[in-house]
Amino acid sequence: METLYISPMVLLEIQFLRESGKLDLKPERFLRDMKEGLGLQVCSSPFVDAVLSSVELSWTRDPFDRLIVIQADTNAAPLLTRDKIIHEHYSRAVWD
């Protein structure tokens, strides 16, 4: 089975969604459950490289989307998302 990775920004976005009442899930719990259940790992690519590259993604104002997409793109990886805007701009976006 291939290793699945997430951007560290996913954990911060989960916390923001939790604080706004849109999600009732702690990032630590999510990460633990995903590691145990799927072998999920947090991407360890240098974060500064992702930030510097993400400035080119002018199609979104969302900093979470910029960093999550650029980290997937840097690793030529598929990105699992329901976000329609990401699907329009990132050819490897999937939702199955």
Buried (B, 14 or more C-beta within 10 A) or exposed (E): EEEBBBBBBBBBBBBEBBEEEEBEEEBEEBBEEBEEEEEBEBBEBEBEEBBEBBEEBEBBEBBBBBBBBBBBBBBEBBBEBEBEBBBEBBEBBEEE
